[in-house]
Amino acid sequence: MEEPAKGSETGADKTRRLRHDIRNQLSNINLSVEQLKYEVPDDATSDVAFYINTIAMSCAKINLLLDELD
């Protein structure tokens, strides 16, 4: 196995940075989902609620996967 070049990130550093960057994007998605829940009218189709909930559950699952990297 090759050693990282002097001054470059280690595997753990890359993983930590990637996890941080993914969580930042997930935070944006979650905020948008919450805003949609607030703005979508109550009489919207059940499909809309299904899609919004699917996005929220997928974000939660990705967060759990990121936690397992520790």
Secondary structure, DSSP 8 states (H G I E B T S, - for coil): -----TTS--HHHHHHHHHHHHHHHHHHHHHHHHHHHHHS-TTS-HHHHHHHHHHHHHHHHHHHHHHHT-
